[in-house]
Amino acid sequence: MSPLLATVAHMIEIATSPATTTLVITGDLDLAERDQFPEIAARVVGLRRQLLVIDMCAVTFMDSTGAAFLISLADSGRKRGGATVLRGTSDRDLFVLEVCGALDLFRIDRAHRCTDEFPLQGSTS
C-alpha cells in the first residue's frame, strides 16, 4: 500500500484487489482533516469496487465530520450495489455513526482483531 495522504500522525492509505478497496486510516478523522476527504472519496468511488473495507484500528478520534465522510463513502457504494465494512471501529466511533443515523449503512466486522501496533482506540479507557 502506498500512502495517499500523510501528515506527521495522520494518514489514509488505499489498497485494492480485484473486488475490494481497503482504506486504512491512521490518526484523527475530524474537521481538521476534512479538506482531504473529497480527493479520497473521488479516488475510492473511481475505483468502482463492490466492497469497501475501512480499517479504523489506528483511528485516534472521529467527530461528526469524519462520520459524514464515512457515510458518503458508504452511500456511494450502496448506490452502485456495493457494501462497506468497518473493522477495528471503537464503540465510541460506532456511537457517533449511530447518532448520525447511519449505522445501518455499514457492515461491522466484529471478528477482526487489531494488532498490538494499532490497539482499538478507546479500548483501554
C-alpha positions as CSV (number, residue, x, y, z in Angstrom):
1,M,0.0,0.0,0.0
2,S,1.2,3.5,-0.7
3,P,0.1,6.5,1.4
4,L,-2.3,8.7,-0.3
5,L,-2.2,11.4,2.3
6,A,0.2,11.8,5.1
7,T,1.0,14.3,7.9
8,V,3.0,13.7,10.9
9,A,0.4,11.4,12.6
10,H,-2.4,11.3,10.1
11,M,-2.6,9.1,7.1
12,I,-5.1,7.4,4.8
13,E,-3.8,4.6,2.6
14,I,-5.8,3.0,-0.2
15,A,-5.2,-0.6,-1.3
16,T,-7.1,-2.5,-4.0
17,S,-7.7,-6.1,-5.1
18,P,-9.9,-7.1,-8.0
19,A,-13.1,-6.9,-5.9
20,T,-12.2,-4.8,-2.8
21,T,-10.9,-1.4,-1.9
22,T,-9.4,-1.1,1.6
23,L,-8.9,2.2,3.3
24,V,-6.6,2.2,6.3
25,I,-7.0,5.3,8.4
26,T,-4.4,6.4,11.0
27,G,-4.9,9.3,13.3
28,D,-7.8,11.7,13.6
29,L,-10.8,11.6,11.3
30,D,-12.2,15.0,12.0
31,L,-12.8,18.6,10.9
32,A,-9.1,19.3,10.7
33,E,-8.7,16.6,8.0
34,R,-11.9,17.5,6.0
35,D,-10.0,19.2,3.1
36,Q,-8.6,15.8,2.2
37,F,-11.9,14.0,2.1
38,P,-13.2,15.0,-1.4
39,E,-10.0,13.8,-3.1
40,I,-10.0,10.5,-1.2
41,A,-13.7,9.9,-1.9
42,A,-13.2,10.6,-5.6
43,R,-10.4,8.1,-5.8
44,V,-12.4,5.4,-3.9
45,V,-15.5,5.9,-5.9
46,G,-13.5,5.9,-9.1
47,L,-12.1,2.5,-8.3
48,R,-15.6,1.1,-8.5
49,R,-15.0,-2.0,-6.3
50,Q,-18.1,-3.8,-4.9
51,L,-16.6,-4.0,-1.4
52,L,-15.1,-1.1,0.6
53,V,-13.3,-2.1,3.8
54,I,-12.5,0.7,6.1
55,D,-9.8,-0.2,8.7
56,M,-10.1,2.0,11.7
57,C,-7.8,0.2,14.1
58,A,-5.4,3.2,14.2
59,V,-8.1,6.0,14.3
60,T,-7.5,8.1,17.4
61,F,-10.5,10.3,17.2
62,M,-13.6,10.7,15.0
63,D,-16.1,13.6,15.0
64,S,-19.3,14.1,13.0
65,T,-17.2,15.5,10.1
66,G,-15.3,12.2,9.9
67,A,-18.6,10.3,10.3
68,A,-20.0,12.3,7.4
69,F,-17.0,11.3,5.2
70,L,-17.6,7.6,6.0
71,I,-21.3,7.9,5.4
72,S,-20.7,9.5,2.0
73,L,-18.4,6.6,1.1
74,A,-20.9,4.0,2.2
75,D,-23.8,5.8,0.4
76,S,-21.8,6.0,-2.8
77,G,-21.1,2.3,-2.6
78,R,-24.6,1.4,-1.8
79,K,-25.9,3.3,-4.8
80,R,-23.7,1.1,-7.0
81,G,-24.9,-2.1,-5.3
82,G,-21.8,-2.4,-3.1
83,A,-21.2,-2.8,0.6
84,T,-19.0,-1.0,3.1
85,V,-17.4,-2.9,6.0
86,L,-16.0,-1.2,9.1
87,R,-13.3,-3.1,11.0
88,G,-11.4,-2.1,14.2
89,T,-14.0,0.5,15.0
90,S,-14.3,1.6,18.6
91,D,-17.6,1.7,20.5
92,R,-17.3,5.4,20.6
93,D,-17.0,5.7,16.8
94,L,-19.9,3.3,16.3
95,F,-21.9,5.6,18.7
96,V,-21.1,8.6,16.5
97,L,-22.3,6.8,13.4
98,E,-25.4,5.7,15.3
99,V,-26.2,9.2,16.5
100,C,-25.9,10.3,12.9
101,G,-28.5,7.7,12.0
102,A,-26.1,5.9,9.6
103,L,-25.0,2.7,11.3
104,D,-27.2,0.6,9.0
105,L,-25.1,1.8,6.0
106,F,-22.2,-0.4,7.3
107,R,-21.4,-4.0,7.9
108,I,-19.4,-4.2,11.2
109,D,-16.6,-6.7,11.2
110,R,-16.7,-7.8,14.8
111,A,-14.4,-10.7,14.3
112,H,-11.4,-8.5,13.3
113,R,-8.8,-8.0,16.0
114,C,-6.4,-5.1,15.7
115,T,-2.7,-5.8,16.1
116,D,-0.9,-4.6,19.1
117,E,0.7,-1.9,16.9
118,F,-2.7,-0.4,16.5
119,P,-4.8,-1.1,19.5
120,L,-8.5,-0.5,19.2
121,Q,-8.8,3.2,20.2
122,G,-10.7,3.7,23.4
123,S,-10.4,0.1,24.4
124,T,-8.2,0.7,27.4
125,S,-10.0,3.7,28.9
